[in-house]
Amino acid sequence: MLEVPYSTSYNPSAPVLSLTLRLPGDNNTVGPVPAIVDTGADATLIPVAYLRRLGAPIWDEAYLRSQWGERRRIYTYLLDICIDTLSLPGIVVVGDDQGQEIILGRTALNKLILLLDGPQTTLHILSQIPHHLE
């Protein structure tokens, strides 16, 4: 189990994890970098600057609709995401050309068993779903 205190850099404080990013099958990494845990986000968003540093090739093209209904074309990429000793291989992420923060959405979070303990301002990663059960 991994316990991480919420970040007080946000008001109210928020669950933030430290990630290391890499291309599948590659040893070149970016990180550790902070990521906001957002259970309401469908996708995981990674600033394009990080993707460029990794030399990540475009995986696919799609459209994304924001919470305000705005629709725009986006590019997706395939990354391995590491959180402490946990490795989440082959996560499809969205390249964010406007934001500066990583948003860790359900494409990654659905591979973890989490407890967001708001009163104690602590995020608990209880375990990782075994790859054969995904």
C-alpha positions in Angstrom: 0.0 0.0 0.0 1.1 3.5 -0.8 0.0 6.5 1.2 0.4 10.0 -0.2 -0.6 13.2 1.6 -2.8 15.6 -0.4 -0.9 18.6 -1.9 -1.6 21.9 -0.1 -0.5 23.8 -3.2 -4.2 23.7 -4.1 -7.2 25.2 -2.3 -8.8 23.0 -1.2 -5.9 20.5 -0.9 -5.9 17.9 -3.7 -4.6 14.3 -4.3 -1.4 14.6 -6.3 0.9 11.7 -7.3 4.5 11.8 -8.5 4.8 10.0 -11.8 7.6 8.8 -14.1 6.7 8.5 -17.8 8.3 6.4 -20.4 7.6 4.9 -23.8 6.8 1.2 -23.8 10.1 -0.8 -24.2 12.3 2.3 -23.7 14.5 3.2 -20.7 14.3 7.0 -21.4 12.1 8.6 -18.8 10.6 11.9 -17.8 10.0 12.5 -14.1 9.3 12.4 -11.4 6.5 14.9 -12.3 3.4 15.8 -10.3 0.0 14.6 -11.5 -3.4 15.7 -10.2 -5.6 12.7 -9.5 -9.0 13.4 -11.2 -11.6 10.6 -10.9 -14.0 12.7 -13.1 -11.6 12.9 -16.0 -12.2 10.3 -18.7 -8.7 10.5 -20.0 -5.2 11.1 -18.7 -3.7 14.4 -20.1 0.0 14.8 -20.5 1.5 18.2 -21.5 3.0 17.9 -25.0 6.4 19.2 -23.7 6.8 15.9 -21.8 5.8 13.8 -24.8 8.3 15.7 -27.0 11.1 15.0 -24.4 10.3 11.3 -24.7 10.0 11.4 -28.5 6.6 9.8 -28.2 5.0 9.0 -31.6 1.3 9.8 -32.2 -0.8 6.7 -31.4 -4.2 8.0 -32.8 -6.3 11.0 -33.6 -9.6 11.6 -31.8 -11.9 14.3 -30.5 -12.3 15.4 -26.9 -15.2 17.3 -25.4 -14.5 19.6 -22.4 -16.7 19.9 -19.4 -18.0 23.1 -21.1 -19.1 21.3 -24.2 -16.2 22.5 -26.4 -15.0 19.9 -28.9 -11.5 19.8 -30.3 -9.2 17.4 -32.1 -6.5 15.8 -30.0 -3.7 13.3 -30.5 -3.2 10.2 -28.3 0.0 8.5 -27.3 0.9 5.2 -25.6 3.0 5.5 -22.4 4.0 3.4 -19.4 3.2 5.3 -16.2 5.1 4.5 -13.0 3.9 5.5 -9.6 6.5 4.7 -7.0 7.1 0.9 -7.5 3.8 0.4 -9.5 4.0 0.2 -13.3 0.9 0.9 -15.4 2.0 -0.3 -18.9 0.4 0.8 -22.2 -1.8 3.7 -21.0 -3.4 5.7 -23.8 -2.9 9.4 -22.9 -4.0 12.6 -24.5 -1.4 15.1 -25.5 -2.3 18.5 -23.9 -1.0 21.4 -25.9 -2.6 24.0 -23.7 -2.1 22.8 -20.1 0.9 22.6 -17.9 -0.3 20.0 -15.5 -0.7 16.3 -15.8 -4.3 15.1 -15.2 -4.3 11.5 -14.1 -7.7 10.3 -15.3 -9.6 7.1 -15.4 -7.6 5.6 -18.3 -4.9 5.1 -15.6 -6.9 5.2 -12.4 -9.1 2.3 -13.4 -6.1 0.1 -13.1 -5.7 0.9 -9.4 -7.7 0.4 -6.2 -7.7 3.8 -4.5 -9.0 5.3 -1.4 -9.4 9.1 -1.3 -9.5 10.0 2.4 -10.6 13.6 2.3 -10.9 14.1 6.1 -7.3 12.9 6.5 -6.2 14.5 3.2 -4.4 11.3 2.2 -4.6 9.2 -1.0 -4.1 5.5 -0.4 -3.2 3.2 -3.3 -4.4 -0.1 -1.9 -3.3 -2.3 -4.8 -2.9 -2.6 -8.5 -5.3 -4.7 -10.6 -3.3 -7.6 -11.9 -2.8 -7.3 -15.7 -4.5 -10.6 -16.5 -7.7 -9.3 -14.9 -7.9 -6.1 -17.0 
